[in-house]
Amino acid sequence: MLARTFTGPLVGLIAALSLSACASVPQASVASADASGEAWAPSGGAVSSADPRATLAGEAMLEKGGNAVDAAIAVMLALTVVEPQSSGIGGGGFMVLGDAAGSVTTYDGRETAPAGATPDWFLDEDGTVPPFRDSVRSGLSVGVPGNIALAAKAHAEHGKLPWSALFQPAIGLARDGFLVNPRFNSSLADSRDTGARSEQGRALFYDASGEPLPVGTRVRNPQLARTLEKIAQGGREAFYRGDLAVDIARTVADDTPRPDPMNVRDMADYRAKERAALCAPYRSYRVCAMGPPTSGGIAVLQILGQLERFDLAALGQENPVTWHLFVESQRLAYADRELYLADSDFVPVPSQGLIAPDYLARRSAMIDPDSTQAQVEAGTPAGASTALADGDEPEERGTSHIAVVDDAGTMISYTSTIESAFGSGLMTDGFYLNNELTDFSRSPTVDGTPVANRVEGGKRPRSSMSPVVVYDPQGRPFMAVGAAGGSTIPVQTARSIIGVIDFGLEAEAALGLPFVMAFGDSVLLEEGTWLADRQDAFRALGHTALTVRPAPVKAGIVARQDGQWVAARDPRLAGKLDLP
């Protein structure tokens, strides 16, 4: 459980955000109890994000009488300021909203390729695929940002506070400054090829010798403050039309070695979309996720559905067999992901077939508790077309997750990203622009067969983002959960759900479970955990290619515990967010 007492520099931040001396969201007594006697209907809500300053922004909205949508948007905007390496208004995201009555709405704010993009978008003149970082550090990688459009659509349909109020914490952070924490300092050092690529980025975050600003340095970003003020006053149109749209399109076009780059019409034509939620049962709970163009929701539902026939609680959380089963289920889900998942507006995606109980039962039957599958291939779910090929999508990175529940029981799970650390490295008007288009397959065909996730004008690249909301067996709001970390996101999210539902863990303990993931035939075991000490057991089960290293995990959760909403972030971030 996250502490709610802040000292030192955060006290000044709280004052700047016009918060009370205590930043916690008031917790009132519960309204009722269910048949088992468990307290229910907790008041006050809770907010989880990857940075405490952004969390405070969301809590401020709840204190002002706002709802979960208001709070989640305020967090996203604040992360633009304090976590520019991972997310922000220069990128996009996916939001899942589940209300207390069980209605689930999902919003697609994924970035789009400009209308002039073609399947050979990333290929060199000789038709070859260039080094990946060359594609990242180019206007070719930038999609039309979607976060502002997503926020505007969700707010118009569900928001409570005035639009401009949601921007005030972020504006204050940008104008008055924020302190560099160890995590941000490390990102500046590790990813300076993008962080320091633009003159704006170098001037903001690096010293005269090109070194990252040290921990504790106060950074002010007045240009971003002005940008946020424009959008606060002018709404979504201030971002997608006018000076900001011109600046974004010009910045991208000037760095795009193609004749038909992003233009102001691409910006003006962008729309966030409401998509049908995908829901499936897991041990009497109802798990609801985002559908295409992200692959993450389907992957989470498949991993869980394929594991349901196994009694994980009886096996226990410190049993190698438990995590062997988890890995084998991942392998099956990711094989389907690679072949079938893409933007469903452009290619047929058998979403319902992939999560159908009979299909998952057939896939689950392939999992052996005593050994590994020698070879894992995609299945053939109902509605599947095998006319498209698997591409060469790279490892995804970056991203930030936001989880909020308000006093009405509305759950928000919102994953926001600019893809790689600092995105494309291109910066305009105080914020970084994404490199989401490198989530497409840069090779448009495989052996003459078109790739499902190839580049096309107006198309949205496949994602791994996995925002999820969960209802308990009585149909009541129970948990909002998700993660950051590219292709690891579905695995992190499924692991957190298993931790809470199967093992009965509290929120932070579920996020702190050891990380284990299959990458092809290789299995990653998290360094410093008991898993890493049990390599012999995994080898005995057939996992011969083992890698032990730190886990790329950054999950967030709000869950119902003992009649209250409890927010947590990944405990692996401890110390990385500390300020002097």
Residue, then its C-alpha position, 0 to 999 in steps of 0.5 A: m500500500l502506498a504511503r500517503t504522507f509526504t515530506g520535503p519537496l513534495v510538501g511544496l508541490i502539494a501547496a502548489l496544487s492547492l491540496s490540503a496538508c494531507a494528500s490522501v483522498p478522504q476515506a469515508s465509512v463503507a455503505s454496506a456489507d455483502a452476504s459474506g460480511e465483507a465491507w463494500a462501497p468504499s468512499g473516497g477512491a484511490v489513484s495509482s501512477a508511476d510518479p507520486r507527483a502525478t498521483l497527487a494531481g489525480e487525487a486533487m481532482l477527486e478532492k475537488g469533487g471530480n470523478a475517476v475520468d477527471a483524475a486519470i486525465a489529470v495524471m496523464l497530463a502531469l506525467t507529460v511534465v514529470e515523466p516525459q521519457s515514458s508518456g504524455i500528450g505527444g503520444g497515445g493510449f488506451m482507456v478502459l472505464g468500468d462503472a459500478a453497474g458493470s457497464v464497460t467502455t473502452y477508448d482507443g487513443r492510439e497514434t495513427a500513421p499519416a495518410g501518406a504512409t505506405p507499406d514500404w514506409f521504413l524501407d531504404e532505397d534498396g528495399t532493405v530494413p535499416p537498423f532499428r534505432d535509425s527508424v526510431r530517430s526519424g520523423l518516419s516513426v511519429g504517429v499522430p498523437g492521440n492522448i488529447a483526443l482520447a481525454a477529450k472524448a472520455h471527458a465529454e462523455h463522463g467527466k465531471l469537473p471543467w476541462s480546464a481544471l484538469f490541466q492546472p496541476a500539470i501547468g503548475l508543475a511545468r511553470d514552477g518546476f519539478l525535481v529530477n529524481p533518480r529514475f528520470n536521471s537514469s533515463l536521461a543518461d541511458s537514452r540520451d540519443t533520443g533525450a538529447r536529440s532535439e535542441q529543446g530537449r538538450a536545453l531542458f534536461y542536460d547541462a552545457s557539457g551534455e550531461p544529464l541534470p543531476v538528481g535534485t535539480r529543479v526543471r522548469n518547462p515554461q513552453l510546456a506550461r503555455t502549451l497546456e494552457k492553450i489546450a486547457q482553454g481551447g479544448r482538443e481543437a487547440f491541439y489538432r488545429g492551429d499553431l500546435a498542429v502546425d508545429i507538430a506537423r512541421t517538426v515531423a515533416d522536416d525530419t521525414p525522408r519521404p515525399d508525403p509526410m505528416n501534415v496538418r490535415d493528418m492532425a485535424d482528421y485524427r479521432a479517438k474511437e470507442r471500441a467494444a470491450l472484451c470480457a471473459p470470466y476467470r474463477s467467477y470474476r469478470v475480467c474486461a480489457m481493451g481490444p484491437p489495435t492493442s494485442g494486450g487485452i486478448a493476451v491477458l484473457q487468453i493467459l488467464g483462460q488457459l490457466e483456469r483448469f489448473d488450481l494455482a492456489a493449491l500449487g502455491q506462489e512459490n512453486p516452480v510448476t505454477w510459473h511453468l504453467f504461466v510461461e506455457s500459457q504465455r507462449l500459446a497466447y503470444a503465438d496467436r498475438e504474432l499472427y492475428l493481432a493488428d488494427s481491426d479497421f484494416v485487417p480481420v481480427p478474430s477477437q471473440g474467437l481468440i477468447a472463446p471458452d472452447y478455443l481456450a480449452r483446446r489451447s489449454a489442453m496443450i499445456d503439460p504440468d510436467s514438461t514444456q511444449a517442444q514447439v508452439e504455433a498459433g491456433t485457428p480460432a473461429g473467424a480466423s484468416t490465415a492469409l496474413a503473415d507474422g512480421d518483424e515487430p521490434e521489442e516495445r519499451g516505455t509507457s506508463h500506467i494509470a489506475v483510478v477508482d472513485d467514490a462511485g465505484t467507477m474504475i479507470s485503467y489507462t495506459s499512456t505511451i510515447e513508445s521508446a524512452f523519449g519517443s522519437g527524440l523530436m520535441t516541439d512546444g515543450f513535449y516529446l513526440n512519439n515513435e509509435l509507428t515503429d510498432f508496425s512491422r517494418s517489413p511489409t511482406v514475408d515470402g510475398t505474403p502481406v503482414a497483418n501489422r504492416v504500415e498503411g495510411g491512417k492505420r494504428p500500429r499493434s500495441s501490447m498495452s493491457p488496461v484491465v478492470v475486474y468485477d468480483p463474483q457478485g458483479r461489483p467493482f474489484m480492481a483496475v490494473g495494468a502495466a508499462g514495459g512493452s511486450t511484457i505488459p500482458v504478462q505483468t498484468a496477468r501475473s498481478i490478477i493471479g496474485v490477487i485472485d488466486f493467491g489472495l495477495e494485497a495490491e503491492a504484494a501482487l505487483g511484487l511477485p517475481f517476474v517470469m516470461a517466455f521470449g520465444d524458447s527462452v525464459l527470463l527469470e527475475e534476478g534476485t528472486w527465489l525463481a532465479d535460485r530454482q533454475d534446476a527445477f525449470r530445467a527439469l521441466g524442459h526450460t533449457a534456455l534460461t536468462v536471469r536479469p532484472a525485470p522490466v516491470k512497472a505495474g500499477i493497481v487499485a484494488r478493493q481490500d477490507g472495504q477500502w480502495v487501495a492503490a499501489r505501484d510496483p515496489r521495484l520503483a522504491g528508491k528510484l522516485d526519491l527526492p532530496 
